Amino acid sequence: MSIPTIQAFALKFPNESCIREYLDSNNVFYTTYYCEGCGQEIRRNQRSDYFMCNSRSCNKRGTRISYRRGTFFFGSSLPCIDILRIAQLWLSKVSVTSTIALTGHSSQTICAYYQHFRQLVSSALKEEDQ
C-alpha cells in the first residue's frame, strides 16, 4: 500500500467528520465500553462522542468518558485529521521543520508525534521478531 499524496489525502478526507467516519467504519473507536464504576456496558453517544453511565446506583454516573479512550488518539487535543496528516508526512519522510511549516503546529508537538511514530514502529518490529 502506498502513501497517498497530500492532495489525495485532502480529497479523501476534507474534514474531521470524514476522518471520523472512516475511523469508525474501520473500528478504530469503541462503540461500547464498560463503566469503571459498576461494570455495566455503556454505548457511545454518537452526537457527543462520549460514553456515560446512567445507572442510578453507579458512583460514576454522569461521568463522561472520551470516545478516544483506549486508542492511539487518546490523550491528544489535536483533531484526528491533524494527527493523521502528521503521520502521513512522517511516513513520507518529511522533515520536522517542513512538517511544522505545513501544519502550523509547534516543534514540541511535531517532535512528540514523530517520536511516538518511531516508537510504534519499533514496538511492532519487536513483536514481529518474537
C-alpha positions as CSV (number, residue, x, y, z in Angstrom):
1,M,0.0,0.0,0.0
2,S,1.4,3.4,-1.0
3,I,1.3,6.6,1.0
4,P,-1.3,9.0,-0.5
5,T,-0.2,12.3,-1.8
6,I,-1.2,15.4,0.2
7,Q,-3.7,16.2,-2.4
8,A,-5.2,12.7,-2.5
9,F,-5.4,12.7,1.3
10,A,-7.2,16.1,1.3
11,L,-9.7,14.9,-1.3
12,K,-10.5,11.7,0.5
13,F,-10.6,13.4,3.9
14,P,-11.6,17.1,3.5
15,N,-12.7,17.5,7.1
16,E,-12.7,15.9,10.6
17,S,-16.1,14.2,10.1
18,C,-14.9,12.3,7.0
19,I,-11.9,11.1,9.0
20,R,-14.1,10.1,12.0
21,E,-16.5,8.3,9.7
22,Y,-13.5,6.4,8.1
23,L,-12.0,5.6,11.5
24,D,-15.4,4.4,12.8
25,S,-16.0,2.2,9.8
26,N,-12.6,0.6,10.4
27,N,-13.5,0.0,14.1
28,V,-10.7,2.3,15.5
29,F,-13.1,3.7,18.1
30,Y,-15.1,1.5,20.5
31,T,-18.9,1.6,20.2
32,T,-19.4,0.1,23.6
33,Y,-17.4,0.5,26.8
34,Y,-17.7,-0.9,30.4
35,C,-18.4,1.6,33.2
36,E,-15.5,1.7,35.6
37,G,-17.9,2.2,38.5
38,C,-20.4,-0.6,38.0
39,G,-19.1,-2.6,35.1
40,Q,-22.3,-2.1,33.1
41,E,-21.9,-2.0,29.3
42,I,-22.5,1.5,28.0
43,R,-22.9,2.8,24.5
44,R,-21.2,5.8,22.9
45,N,-23.4,8.8,22.4
46,Q,-23.0,9.4,18.7
47,R,-23.8,13.1,18.7
48,S,-21.5,14.0,21.6
49,D,-18.8,11.3,21.2
50,Y,-18.5,10.2,24.7
51,F,-19.6,7.3,26.9
52,M,-21.6,8.0,30.0
53,C,-23.1,5.6,32.6
54,N,-26.7,6.4,33.5
55,S,-27.2,3.7,36.1
56,R,-28.8,5.2,39.2
57,S,-26.8,3.0,41.6
58,C,-23.4,3.8,39.9
59,N,-20.9,6.0,41.7
60,K,-19.5,7.1,38.3
61,R,-23.0,8.1,37.0
62,G,-22.8,11.1,34.7
63,T,-19.0,10.9,34.3
64,R,-18.1,11.3,30.6
65,I,-15.5,9.0,29.1
66,S,-13.9,10.1,25.8
67,Y,-14.6,8.1,22.7
68,R,-10.8,8.2,22.1
69,R,-10.1,6.2,25.3
70,G,-8.1,3.0,24.6
71,T,-7.0,4.2,21.2
72,F,-3.9,5.8,19.6
73,F,-5.8,9.2,19.7
74,F,-6.4,9.2,23.5
75,G,-4.7,12.0,25.4
76,S,-4.3,14.3,22.5
77,S,-6.2,17.5,22.0
78,L,-5.4,17.6,18.3
79,P,-8.2,16.6,15.9
80,C,-7.8,13.2,14.4
81,I,-7.3,14.7,10.9
82,D,-4.3,16.6,12.1
83,I,-2.8,13.6,13.7
84,L,-3.2,11.6,10.5
85,R,-1.8,14.4,8.4
86,I,1.3,14.4,10.7
87,A,1.5,10.6,10.3
88,Q,1.3,11.0,6.5
89,L,4.1,13.5,6.5
90,W,6.2,11.3,8.8
91,L,5.7,8.3,6.6
92,S,6.7,10.4,3.6
93,K,9.9,11.3,5.4
94,V,9.1,15.0,5.5
95,S,11.5,16.8,7.9
96,V,10.3,18.1,11.3
97,T,10.9,21.7,10.1
98,S,8.8,21.2,6.9
99,T,6.1,19.5,8.9
100,I,5.9,22.4,11.3
101,A,5.6,24.8,8.3
102,L,3.0,22.6,6.6
103,T,0.8,22.0,9.6
104,G,1.3,25.1,11.7
105,H,1.8,23.0,14.9
106,S,4.6,23.7,17.3
107,S,8.0,22.0,17.2
108,Q,7.2,20.3,20.5
109,T,4.0,18.8,19.0
110,I,5.6,17.6,15.8
111,C,8.7,16.2,17.6
112,A,6.4,14.4,20.1
113,Y,4.4,12.8,17.3
114,Y,7.5,11.8,15.3
115,Q,9.0,10.2,18.3
116,H,5.7,8.4,19.1
117,F,5.5,7.1,15.5
118,R,9.1,5.8,15.7
119,Q,8.2,4.0,19.0
120,L,5.2,2.4,17.4
121,V,7.2,1.1,14.5
122,S,10.0,-0.1,16.9
123,S,7.4,-1.9,19.1
124,A,5.7,-3.5,16.1
125,L,9.1,-4.8,14.8
126,K,10.0,-6.2,18.3
127,E,6.6,-8.1,18.4
128,E,7.2,-9.4,14.9
129,D,10.6,-10.8,16.0
130,Q,9.1,-12.7,18.9
